Amino acid sequence: MSGRTSPFSTDSFRLDGKHALITGGASGIGEATCRELARAGAHVLVADINVDKARALATTLETAEALHLDVISEDSIRAAADAITRLDILVNNAGIGHVGNISTTDPDDFDRLIQVNVRSVYLVTRAFLPQLLATRGTIVNIGSVAGLVGIKQRFAYCTSKGAVVAMTRQLAVEYPRELRVNCICPGTVETPFVEGYLEKYHAHEKDKIRAELRARQPVGRLGTPQEVASLVRYVCSQEAEFMNGSIITIDGGWTAA
Ligand SMILES: NC(=O)c1ccc[n+]([C@@H]2O[C@H](COP(=O)([O-])OP(=O)(O)OC[C@H]3O[C@@H](n4cnc5c(N)ncnc54)[C@H](O)[C@@H]3O)[C@@H](O)[C@H]2O)c1
């Protein structure tokens, strides 16, 4: 598989008629997920703080609409939840990174990571719970290997993604017959998130650091957004009905090593 195109044949893992909302849907893993779920037949809401980019993506997809959603704003989430009457699939994908150990992580930065990566999952899931319970819906949280193993210089990020793993398990136990809630934990994936990190922290040594990022994944390369999106599609599909409360790594072997 090249990782660039969908690996699914037309009659497997279909999501026809399903209504899906993807937070942070305008870029990277979220963008690829919007494309993949639309390809599977779902009606897709590209929900992002960057509404221009969300609109640009939605216009390229037959069954998609853009939605302005700021996952740290209760008002923004409430407005979205009031406007959307049906939801079968929620992908809590919006997230940000931060570099620092415990000493160099300022309280403000720590709080920001918790707000965007953790509190958002709580607020968005809570707001859309009635719609999801009504459809016996499915939630996919995008965690990270950072929620499963320690990574140097990622104190706040590891903390936030560990909480995403814990929220997934708690919700799966709370609503075992009413919902399916799973968490996908990618290793390093080629997205603007990683490019932004390289630009901000390693502008003069990007190739060296990129090589280090590849080397820490035993497969020897970064993942692609499409590879993660394909897994999201599977987890949302009827074929994955027995999967609940699962924490699924997709990391080129990183956490197996
Ligand atoms: N790229 C990686 O290597 C990697 C690895 C593991 C996990 N992840 C996780 O995957 C998710 C997506 O990452 P990505 O690499 O695709 O990132 P990205 O930066 O390419 O895209 C993130 C999107 O989220 C949106 N966003 C940011 N703050 C928002 C807010 N407050 N409200 C709504 N939308 C907001 C941005 O506008 C952007 O469109 C994140 O949760 C990230 O932690 C990424």
The ligand as an SDF file (V2000), in Angstrom:
LIG
                    3D

 44 48  0  0  0  0  0  0  0  0999 V2000
    1.4400   14.1000   13.4170 N   0  0  0  0  0  0  0  0  0  0  0  0
    1.8630   13.2390   14.3120 C   0  0  0  0  0  0  0  0  0  0  0  0
    3.0170   12.7630   14.2850 O   0  0  0  0  0  0  0  0  0  0  0  0
    0.9180   12.7530   15.3810 C   0  0  0  0  0  0  0  0  0  0  0  0
    1.2760   11.6060   16.0990 C   0  0  0  0  0  0  0  0  0  0  0  0
    0.4440   11.1330   17.0980 C   0  0  0  0  0  0  0  0  0  0  0  0
   -0.7510   11.7920   17.3580 C   0  0  0  0  0  0  0  0  0  0  0  0
   -1.0750   12.9110   16.6720 N   0  0  0  0  0  0  0  0  0  0  0  0
   -2.3280   13.5720   17.0180 C   0  0  0  0  0  0  0  0  0  0  0  0
   -3.1570   13.6140   15.8830 O   0  0  0  0  0  0  0  0  0  0  0  0
   -4.0100   14.7380   15.9450 C   0  0  0  0  0  0  0  0  0  0  0  0
   -3.9200   15.5260   14.6460 C   0  0  0  0  0  0  0  0  0  0  0  0
   -2.5780   15.8760   14.4500 O   0  0  0  0  0  0  0  0  0  0  0  0
   -2.0150   16.3580   13.0300 P   0  0  0  0  0  0  0  0  0  0  0  0
   -0.5980   15.9460   13.0050 O   0  0  0  0  0  0  0  0  0  0  0  0
   -2.9220   15.9610   11.9380 O   0  0  0  0  0  0  0  0  0  0  0  0
   -2.0720   17.9430   13.2970 O   0  0  0  0  0  0  0  0  0  0  0  0
   -2.2470   19.2170   12.3210 P   0  0  0  0  0  0  0  0  0  0  0  0
   -1.5750   20.3380   13.0450 O   0  0  0  0  0  0  0  0  0  0  0  0
   -1.8720   18.8920   10.9250 O   0  0  0  0  0  0  0  0  0  0  0  0
   -3.8330   19.4590   12.3630 O   0  0  0  0  0  0  0  0  0  0  0  0
   -4.4880   19.8030   13.5440 C   0  0  0  0  0  0  0  0  0  0  0  0
   -5.7830   20.4970   13.1820 C   0  0  0  0  0  0  0  0  0  0  0  0
   -6.4310   20.8180   14.4260 O   0  0  0  0  0  0  0  0  0  0  0  0
   -6.9520   22.1320   14.3200 C   0  0  0  0  0  0  0  0  0  0  0  0
   -7.1060   22.7090   15.6430 N   0  0  0  0  0  0  0  0  0  0  0  0
   -6.1370   23.1530   16.4940 C   0  0  0  0  0  0  0  0  0  0  0  0
   -6.6880   23.7010   17.5820 N   0  0  0  0  0  0  0  0  0  0  0  0
   -8.0360   23.6190   17.4210 C   0  0  0  0  0  0  0  0  0  0  0  0
   -9.1440   24.0300   18.1950 C   0  0  0  0  0  0  0  0  0  0  0  0
   -8.9710   24.6790   19.3470 N   0  0  0  0  0  0  0  0  0  0  0  0
  -10.3780   23.7670   17.7320 N   0  0  0  0  0  0  0  0  0  0  0  0
  -10.5510   23.1350   16.5610 C   0  0  0  0  0  0  0  0  0  0  0  0
   -9.5550   22.7240   15.7640 N   0  0  0  0  0  0  0  0  0  0  0  0
   -8.3010   22.9740   16.1940 C   0  0  0  0  0  0  0  0  0  0  0  0
   -5.9500   22.8870   13.4680 C   0  0  0  0  0  0  0  0  0  0  0  0
   -6.5200   24.0520   12.8890 O   0  0  0  0  0  0  0  0  0  0  0  0
   -5.5830   21.8230   12.4390 C   0  0  0  0  0  0  0  0  0  0  0  0
   -6.4440   21.8840   11.3190 O   0  0  0  0  0  0  0  0  0  0  0  0
   -3.5800   15.5180   17.1910 C   0  0  0  0  0  0  0  0  0  0  0  0
   -4.4280   15.1870   18.2670 O   0  0  0  0  0  0  0  0  0  0  0  0
   -2.1750   15.0140   17.4530 C   0  0  0  0  0  0  0  0  0  0  0  0
   -1.8160   15.1090   18.8140 O   0  0  0  0  0  0  0  0  0  0  0  0
   -0.2740   13.4120   15.6800 C   0  0  0  0  0  0  0  0  0  0  0  0
  1  2  1  0
  2  3  2  0
  2  4  1  0
  4  5  1  0
  4 44  2  0
  5  6  2  0
  6  7  1  0
  7  8  2  0
  8  9  1  0
  8 44  1  0
  9 10  1  0
  9 42  1  0
 10 11  1  0
 11 12  1  0
 11 40  1  0
 12 13  1  0
 13 14  1  0
 14 15  2  0
 14 16  1  0
 14 17  1  0
 17 18  1  0
 18 19  2  0
 18 20  1  0
 18 21  1  0
 21 22  1  0
 22 23  1  0
 23 24  1  0
 23 38  1  0
 24 25  1  0
 25 26  1  0
 25 36  1  0
 26 27  1  0
 26 35  1  0
 27 28  2  0
 28 29  1  0
 29 30  1  0
 29 35  2  0
 30 31  1  0
 30 32  2  0
 32 33  1  0
 33 34  2  0
 34 35  1  0
 36 37  1  0
 36 38  1  0
 38 39  1  0
 40 41  1  0
 40 42  1  0
 42 43  1  0
M  CHG  2   8   1  16  -1
M  END
$$$$
